[in-house]
C-alpha cells in the first residue's frame, strides 16, 4: 500500500491491531502523520509518553527499511523483543550478538525482509553494514535517532560517532534513485532549547516539525536532602529504603566503583540488590535486568546506563545517591519511575553546599571538568599534526584519541564532515578557554547546582530550565519538598 493512498482509518486500524490501544495519546497521531509524509521531526516527550510507537507504526506501514539509531544494547533488545513477539519484521545489530546471528540479519537487510533495524551509531558506520545500506535497490524510508539527548551528552567525547550522523542521509541519497526521500526524526525526553538546536544542527534537519511536551509529571514527589557527611548520606539512604518496604526502586550513582561499593554494603545489611554498570558482561547485565523486572531484586544500584527504555511500570521510588552532572540526566533517570501514573518518590542526596564537611560532590564535578579540559588541550596539541583533510579510519589508527579530537573540533565549528568517513578542518585555532563544549558544560553544571539549592517549586525550576517559561509562570506543583515546606 502506498503512503499516498493510505487513509488515516487504515493507519488507525493497524495501530489498534498491533498494540491493542483504543486511541493515540496527543501528539502521537500528529507525529505519525509527519513521518508518513517524510517530514523531518524533532520530538521532546516525557519518559513513558509513548515515543516508540510514533516511529514504529510508520515504519511498519511503509515498504522499505527504517533505521533506528539507539545508544544502548539493553534498550534495543527490549524494544526489538516486544516487536518480534508480535511477529513484526524487526531486527537489531550490535557488537555483542553472535557472528551467525549477525550474518543472518545482514542477509535479511540485503533481501529487504525487514521494516525496522535497530543499531548503534558505531554499528551503522561499520563498513559491512554501510556497504549493504548504500545498495541502490535497498529502500530506506527513515532514520530515527532514539534517545537523541545522547548526541549532546556523549557526542563530543564518549561516543564521537554521534557527531557524524548528520552526513548519513546525504551519503545514502547519493546511491539511491533521484526521487528517494529519507526522513530524519529525533526523539528524546529531555532537551532544552540549546540542546534542541545542537540536535537539529548536527543531524542537518530540514525545516523540522517540532513537538515539545512539558516534562511535568504530577505523580512525582521531588525532594533534595543534605548529607552532612558520607556516613550521614548512607544513613539517609538506608532510612528511605526501609520506609519503602518491598516497593520496587532504583539507586543512581555516578561511577562504577560507587555502584559496586554501595551494593556490597546494602547486601551486607540484608537488602536484595545488585550493582549495574557498563563494566559488566552482557550476560551479567541481562540477568540483573531480568531479575529486577521480575521483582527478584527490589532495587538496583546503577550508573546512568541502566533503565533507558526498559518498561517497568511499578517503580515507586528513585534515589540519586549523588547529584548527576546534568539536569537532563536527572530527568531521564527519574523518568524510569512511576510509569503507571501512581505516586512516586524521588530523592536526591547532596553534600552540604560549601563542601567543607564533605567535598566529594564538588570533587566529582571538578574531575569531570578537568577531564574535559585535558581533552581540549589534547585537541589543541594535535590539530597541527592531523591532516587538514582525511579519513577517520586513518586518523583513528595513527592517533589513540583521534576520533574524539575530530569530534571536539566539529563541536567547536572548526571541522566539517564531508561524508560519514571523511572530514575537512576549517580552522586550526583552538581556543580551549572559550570552546563550546567547555562553555556548555559550565552552564549545565551551574544549572544542577542551582536546582539543588533553590527554594522555589522544583518543578517550576525544571520547567524554566527546559524552556517552558510560559508554563512555569506562577507554577506550583504543591507536592515537592519546597512546596510542602
C-alpha positions as CSV (number, residue, x, y, z in Angstrom):
1,X,0.0,0.0,0.0
2,X,1.5,3.4,-1.0
3,X,1.6,6.1,1.7
4,X,-0.2,8.5,-0.6
5,X,-3.2,6.1,-0.8
6,X,-3.3,5.1,2.8
7,X,-6.3,6.5,4.7
8,X,-6.0,7.6,8.3
9,X,-8.6,5.0,9.1
10,X,-6.2,2.3,7.8
11,X,-3.4,3.7,9.9
12,X,-5.6,3.7,13.0
13,X,-6.7,0.2,12.4
14,X,-3.1,-1.0,12.1
15,X,-2.4,0.8,15.4
16,X,-5.3,-1.0,17.2
17,X,-4.4,-4.4,15.6
18,X,-0.7,-4.3,16.6
19,X,-0.8,-2.6,20.0
20,X,-4.4,-3.0,21.1
21,X,-4.9,0.5,22.4
22,X,-8.1,2.4,21.7
23,X,-6.7,5.7,20.7
24,X,-3.5,7.7,20.2
25,X,-2.2,10.0,23.0
26,X,-1.6,13.5,21.8
27,X,0.6,14.2,19.9
28,X,1.2,10.7,18.7
29,X,-1.2,11.0,15.8
30,X,0.4,14.2,14.5
31,X,3.9,12.8,14.7
32,X,2.9,9.7,12.8
33,X,1.4,11.9,10.1
34,X,4.7,13.8,9.8
35,X,6.8,10.6,9.4
36,X,4.4,9.1,6.9
37,X,4.8,12.3,4.9
38,X,8.6,12.1,5.1
39,X,8.8,15.2,7.2
40,X,11.9,15.8,9.4
41,X,10.8,15.9,13.0
42,X,12.2,16.7,16.5
43,X,10.2,15.3,19.4
44,X,10.7,16.0,23.1
45,X,8.2,14.0,25.1
46,X,8.4,12.9,28.8
47,X,9.6,9.4,29.5
48,X,6.8,6.9,29.3
49,X,4.8,9.1,26.8
50,X,4.7,6.6,24.0
51,X,7.5,7.8,21.8
52,X,8.4,4.4,20.3
53,X,5.0,3.8,18.7
54,X,5.4,7.2,16.9
55,X,8.2,5.8,14.7
56,X,7.5,2.1,14.9
57,X,4.0,2.3,13.3
58,X,5.0,4.4,10.3
59,X,8.0,2.1,9.7
60,X,5.7,-1.0,9.7
61,X,3.2,0.6,7.4
62,X,5.7,1.5,4.7
63,X,7.6,-0.5,2.1
64,X,11.3,-0.4,2.9
65,X,13.6,-0.1,5.9
66,X,13.6,2.4,8.8
67,X,16.9,2.7,10.7
68,X,16.6,3.2,14.4
69,X,19.8,4.5,16.0
70,X,19.9,3.6,19.6
71,X,22.6,4.2,22.3
72,X,22.3,1.0,24.5
73,X,22.1,-2.7,23.8
74,X,19.6,-3.2,26.6
75,X,17.3,-0.5,25.1
76,X,17.5,-2.1,21.6
77,X,16.9,-5.6,22.9
78,X,13.9,-4.5,24.9
79,X,12.1,-2.9,22.0
80,X,13.0,-5.5,19.4
81,X,11.9,-8.3,21.7
82,X,8.5,-6.7,22.1
83,X,8.1,-6.2,18.3
84,X,9.3,-9.7,17.4
85,X,6.8,-11.2,19.9
86,X,4.2,-9.6,17.7
87,X,5.8,-11.3,14.7
88,X,6.8,-7.9,13.2
89,X,9.8,-7.8,10.8
90,X,12.3,-6.3,13.1
91,X,16.0,-7.0,13.9
92,X,19.0,-5.5,15.7
93,X,22.7,-5.3,15.2
94,X,25.4,-4.6,17.8
95,X,28.8,-5.9,18.6
96,X,27.7,-8.4,21.3
97,X,25.5,-10.6,19.1
98,X,26.9,-13.9,17.8
99,X,28.5,-14.0,14.3
100,X,25.9,-16.3,12.8
101,X,23.0,-14.1,14.0
102,X,24.8,-11.1,12.6
103,X,25.3,-12.8,9.3
104,X,21.6,-13.8,9.2
105,X,20.5,-10.2,10.0
106,X,22.7,-8.7,7.3
107,X,21.1,-11.1,4.8
108,X,17.6,-10.0,5.9
109,X,18.6,-6.4,5.3
110,X,20.0,-7.1,1.9
111,X,16.9,-9.1,0.8
112,X,14.6,-6.3,2.1
113,X,12.8,-8.6,4.6
114,X,12.9,-6.1,7.5
115,X,10.9,-2.9,8.3
116,X,12.8,-1.8,11.4
117,X,16.5,-2.2,12.1
118,X,17.9,-1.2,15.5
119,X,21.6,-0.4,15.7
120,X,24.1,1.8,17.4
121,X,25.8,4.8,15.7
122,X,29.1,2.8,15.6
123,X,27.5,-0.2,14.0
124,X,25.7,1.9,11.4
125,X,29.1,3.4,10.4
126,X,30.8,0.0,10.2
127,X,31.9,-1.0,6.7
128,X,29.9,-4.3,6.4
129,X,26.7,-2.6,7.4
130,X,27.3,0.6,5.4
131,X,28.1,-1.3,2.2
132,X,24.7,-3.1,2.4
133,X,22.8,0.1,3.2
134,X,24.1,2.0,0.2
135,X,22.8,-0.6,-2.3
136,X,20.7,1.4,-4.8
137,X,18.0,-1.2,-4.7
138,X,17.6,-1.1,-0.9
139,X,14.7,1.1,0.1
140,X,15.3,3.2,3.2
141,X,12.4,5.4,4.4
142,X,13.7,7.0,7.5
143,X,16.4,7.5,10.1
144,X,15.3,7.6,13.7
145,X,17.6,8.9,16.4
146,X,16.2,7.4,19.6
147,X,17.3,9.0,22.9
148,X,18.6,11.9,21.0
149,X,19.9,13.7,24.1
150,X,22.8,11.2,23.9
151,X,24.1,13.1,20.9
152,X,24.5,16.2,23.1
153,X,25.7,14.4,26.3
154,X,28.1,11.9,24.7
155,X,28.8,13.1,21.2
156,X,31.8,15.2,21.9
157,X,33.9,12.8,23.9
158,X,32.3,9.4,24.9
159,X,30.6,8.4,21.7
160,X,32.1,10.5,18.9
161,X,30.3,8.6,16.1
162,X,27.2,10.7,17.0
163,X,28.8,13.7,15.5
164,X,28.9,12.1,12.1
165,X,25.3,11.2,11.8
166,X,24.4,14.4,10.0
167,X,26.0,13.2,6.8
168,X,24.2,9.8,6.8
169,X,21.2,10.9,4.8
170,X,23.1,12.8,2.0
171,X,25.5,9.9,1.7
172,X,22.7,7.4,1.3
173,X,20.8,9.5,-1.2
174,X,23.9,9.6,-3.5
175,X,23.3,5.9,-4.0
176,X,19.5,5.9,-4.3
177,X,17.1,6.8,-7.2
178,X,16.7,10.6,-7.7
179,X,13.1,10.7,-6.2
180,X,14.1,9.0,-3.0
181,X,13.1,10.7,0.3
182,X,14.6,9.8,3.7
183,X,13.1,11.5,6.7
184,X,15.0,12.0,9.9
185,X,13.3,12.1,13.3
186,X,15.0,12.7,16.7
187,X,13.2,11.5,19.8
188,X,14.1,12.4,23.4
189,X,12.6,13.0,26.8
190,X,15.0,15.8,27.7
191,X,16.3,18.6,25.5
192,X,16.3,22.3,26.4
193,X,16.2,24.9,23.6
194,X,20.1,24.9,23.4
195,X,20.2,21.1,23.1
196,X,17.4,21.1,20.5
197,X,19.5,23.5,18.4
198,X,22.5,21.2,18.7
199,X,20.5,18.1,17.7
200,X,18.9,19.9,14.7
201,X,22.2,21.3,13.6
202,X,24.3,18.1,13.9
203,X,21.6,16.0,12.2
204,X,21.0,18.6,9.4
205,X,17.3,18.5,9.9
206,X,15.4,20.3,7.1
207,X,12.5,22.5,8.3
208,X,11.7,20.1,11.1
209,X,8.3,19.9,12.7
210,X,9.0,20.3,16.4
211,X,6.9,18.7,19.2
212,X,7.8,19.7,22.7
213,X,5.8,18.5,25.6
214,X,6.0,19.9,29.1
215,X,8.1,17.4,31.3
216,X,6.0,17.8,34.4
217,X,4.9,14.6,36.0
218,X,2.2,15.2,38.6
219,X,2.8,11.8,40.3
220,X,6.5,12.6,41.0
221,X,7.3,14.0,44.5
222,X,10.7,15.6,44.2
223,X,12.9,16.0,47.2
224,X,16.5,17.0,48.0
225,X,18.3,16.3,51.3
226,X,21.6,17.5,52.5
227,X,24.0,14.7,53.7
228,X,26.5,16.4,56.1
229,X,29.0,13.5,55.9
230,X,29.5,10.3,53.9
231,X,28.1,8.3,56.9
232,X,25.0,10.6,57.0
233,X,24.5,10.0,53.3
234,X,24.3,6.3,53.8
235,X,22.1,6.7,56.8
236,X,19.6,8.8,54.9
237,X,19.6,6.2,52.1
238,X,19.0,3.3,54.4
239,X,16.1,5.1,56.2
240,X,14.5,5.9,52.9
241,X,14.8,2.3,51.6
242,X,13.5,0.8,54.8
243,X,10.4,3.1,54.6
244,X,9.6,1.6,51.2
245,X,9.3,-2.0,52.4
246,X,9.3,-4.1,49.2
247,X,8.4,-1.5,46.7
248,X,10.5,-1.5,43.5
249,X,13.1,1.2,43.0
250,X,16.4,2.4,41.6
251,X,19.5,4.0,43.2
252,X,21.7,6.0,40.8
253,X,25.4,6.7,41.4
254,X,27.9,8.4,39.2
255,X,30.7,5.7,38.9
256,X,31.3,2.0,38.6
257,X,33.3,1.9,41.8
258,X,30.5,3.6,43.8
259,X,27.9,1.2,42.4
260,X,29.9,-1.8,43.5
261,X,30.8,-0.5,46.9
262,X,27.2,0.7,47.8
263,X,25.6,-2.6,46.5
264,X,28.0,-4.6,48.6
265,X,27.3,-2.6,51.7
266,X,23.5,-2.8,51.2
267,X,23.6,-6.5,50.6
268,X,25.6,-6.9,53.9
269,X,22.6,-5.4,55.6
270,X,20.2,-8.0,54.1
271,X,19.0,-5.9,51.2
272,X,18.3,-7.7,48.0
273,X,20.2,-5.7,45.4
274,X,22.9,-5.8,42.7
275,X,25.4,-3.4,41.1
276,X,24.9,-2.5,37.5
277,X,27.3,-0.6,35.3
278,X,28.9,-0.7,31.8
279,X,31.8,-2.8,33.0
280,X,29.7,-5.9,33.5
281,X,29.5,-8.6,30.8
282,X,26.4,-8.5,28.5
283,X,25.1,-11.7,30.2
284,X,25.5,-10.2,33.7
285,X,23.6,-7.1,32.7
286,X,20.8,-9.1,31.2
287,X,20.5,-11.2,34.3
288,X,20.2,-8.2,36.6
289,X,17.7,-6.5,34.3
290,X,15.5,-9.7,34.2
291,X,15.7,-10.1,38.0
292,X,14.6,-6.5,38.6
293,X,11.8,-6.7,36.0
294,X,10.5,-9.9,37.8
295,X,10.9,-8.3,41.2
296,X,13.5,-10.8,42.2
297,X,15.6,-7.7,43.1
298,X,13.8,-5.0,44.9
299,X,16.2,-2.3,43.5
300,X,19.4,-1.9,41.6
301,X,22.4,0.3,42.4
302,X,23.3,1.6,39.0
303,X,25.0,4.1,36.8
304,X,23.2,6.0,34.0
305,X,23.5,3.0,31.7
306,X,20.6,1.3,33.5
307,X,16.9,1.7,32.7
308,X,16.9,3.7,29.5
309,X,13.9,2.3,27.5
310,X,13.2,-0.5,29.9
311,X,9.5,-0.6,30.6
312,X,8.7,-1.4,34.2
313,X,5.5,0.3,35.3
314,X,5.6,-0.1,39.1
315,X,8.8,1.6,40.1
316,X,7.7,3.5,43.2
317,X,11.0,5.4,44.0
318,X,14.2,6.7,42.5
319,X,17.2,7.9,44.6
320,X,20.2,9.8,43.4
321,X,22.8,8.9,45.9
322,X,25.0,11.6,44.3
323,X,23.8,14.5,42.1
324,X,24.2,14.0,38.4
325,X,26.2,16.5,36.3
326,X,23.2,17.5,34.1
327,X,19.5,18.3,34.7
328,X,18.8,16.3,31.6
329,X,20.4,13.2,33.1
330,X,18.3,13.8,36.3
331,X,15.0,14.0,34.3
332,X,16.0,10.9,32.3
333,X,16.8,8.8,35.3
334,X,13.8,9.8,37.5
335,X,11.6,9.1,34.4
336,X,12.2,5.4,34.9
337,X,9.9,5.5,37.8
338,X,6.1,6.0,38.0
339,X,5.2,4.9,34.5
340,X,1.8,3.7,35.8
341,X,0.9,7.2,36.9
342,X,0.9,6.3,40.6
343,X,2.7,8.4,43.2
344,X,6.5,8.0,43.1
345,X,9.0,9.4,45.5
346,X,12.2,11.0,44.0
347,X,15.1,11.8,46.4
348,X,18.4,13.4,45.7
349,X,21.2,13.4,48.3
350,X,23.8,16.2,48.2
351,X,26.8,17.3,50.2
352,X,26.4,20.5,52.2
353,X,26.8,23.4,49.7
354,X,30.2,24.7,50.9
355,X,31.9,21.3,50.5
356,X,33.9,21.9,53.7
357,X,32.5,18.9,55.7
358,X,32.1,16.6,52.7
359,X,33.8,17.7,49.5
360,X,33.0,14.6,47.5
361,X,30.3,16.1,45.3
362,X,32.5,19.1,44.5
363,X,35.5,16.9,43.7
364,X,33.5,14.8,41.4
365,X,32.4,17.8,39.3
366,X,35.9,19.1,39.2
367,X,37.2,15.8,38.0
368,X,34.8,15.8,35.0
369,X,35.7,19.4,34.2
370,X,39.4,18.6,34.4
371,X,38.9,15.6,32.1
372,X,37.2,17.8,29.5
373,X,39.9,20.4,29.8
374,X,42.6,17.7,29.2
375,X,40.7,16.6,26.0
376,X,40.6,20.2,24.8
377,X,44.3,20.7,25.4
378,X,44.9,17.4,23.5
379,X,42.9,18.8,20.6
380,X,45.0,22.0,20.6
381,X,48.2,19.9,20.7
382,X,47.2,17.6,17.8
383,X,45.4,19.9,15.5
384,X,48.6,20.9,13.6
385,X,49.6,17.2,13.3
386,X,46.3,15.9,11.9
387,X,45.9,16.3,8.1
388,X,43.6,19.2,7.2
389,X,41.6,16.7,5.2
390,X,41.4,13.0,5.6
391,X,39.6,9.7,6.5
392,X,38.6,9.0,10.1
393,X,39.9,5.4,10.0
394,X,43.4,6.5,9.1
395,X,43.3,9.1,11.9
396,X,42.0,6.6,14.5
397,X,44.9,4.2,13.6
398,X,47.5,6.9,14.0
399,X,46.2,8.8,17.0
400,X,44.8,7.0,20.1
401,X,42.3,9.8,20.7
402,X,41.9,10.8,17.1
403,X,38.1,10.2,16.8
404,X,37.4,12.2,20.0
405,X,39.7,15.1,18.8
406,X,37.8,15.3,15.5
407,X,34.5,15.3,17.4
408,X,35.6,18.1,19.7
409,X,36.7,20.1,16.6
410,X,33.4,19.5,15.0
411,X,31.5,20.7,18.1
412,X,33.6,23.9,18.1
413,X,32.7,24.6,14.4
414,X,36.3,24.0,13.3
415,X,35.7,20.9,11.3
416,X,33.1,19.7,8.8
417,X,32.2,16.1,7.8
418,X,32.2,15.7,4.1
419,X,30.5,12.3,4.4
420,X,30.4,9.8,7.3
421,X,34.1,8.9,7.0
422,X,35.9,11.9,5.5
423,X,36.5,15.3,7.1
424,X,37.9,18.8,6.4
425,X,39.4,21.1,9.1
426,X,38.2,24.7,8.6
427,X,40.4,26.3,11.2
428,X,43.5,25.4,13.2
429,X,43.0,27.9,16.0
430,X,41.7,26.0,19.1
431,X,40.8,28.4,22.0
432,X,40.3,26.0,24.9
433,X,39.2,28.8,27.1
434,X,36.1,29.6,25.0
435,X,35.3,26.3,23.4
436,X,31.6,25.5,23.0
437,X,32.0,22.2,24.9
438,X,33.5,23.8,27.9
439,X,31.1,26.7,28.0
440,X,28.1,24.3,27.7
441,X,29.3,22.1,30.5
442,X,29.8,25.1,32.8
443,X,26.3,26.2,32.1
444,X,24.9,22.7,32.7
445,X,26.9,22.2,36.0
446,X,25.6,25.6,37.2
447,X,22.0,24.5,36.5
448,X,22.2,21.4,38.6
449,X,23.8,23.3,41.4
450,X,21.0,25.9,41.3
451,X,18.4,23.2,41.3
452,X,19.9,21.6,44.5
453,X,19.7,24.9,46.5
454,X,16.6,26.5,45.0
455,X,13.8,27.4,47.5
456,X,11.2,27.7,44.7
457,X,9.0,24.9,43.5
458,X,11.3,22.3,42.0
459,X,9.0,21.6,39.1
460,X,8.8,25.3,38.3
461,X,12.7,25.4,38.2
462,X,12.8,22.4,35.8
463,X,10.1,23.9,33.5
464,X,12.2,27.1,33.2
465,X,15.4,25.2,32.7
466,X,13.9,23.3,29.8
467,X,12.5,26.3,28.1
468,X,8.8,26.1,29.2
469,X,8.8,29.7,30.6
470,X,5.1,30.3,29.9
471,X,4.1,27.1,31.7
472,X,6.4,28.0,34.6
473,X,4.7,31.3,35.3
474,X,3.2,31.2,38.8
475,X,3.5,27.4,38.7
476,X,3.5,25.5,42.0
477,X,3.3,21.7,42.0
478,X,2.2,21.5,45.6
479,X,4.0,18.3,46.3
480,X,7.8,18.8,46.0
481,X,9.7,19.4,49.3
482,X,9.8,23.1,48.7
483,X,6.1,23.5,48.1
484,X,5.3,21.3,51.1
485,X,7.6,23.4,53.2
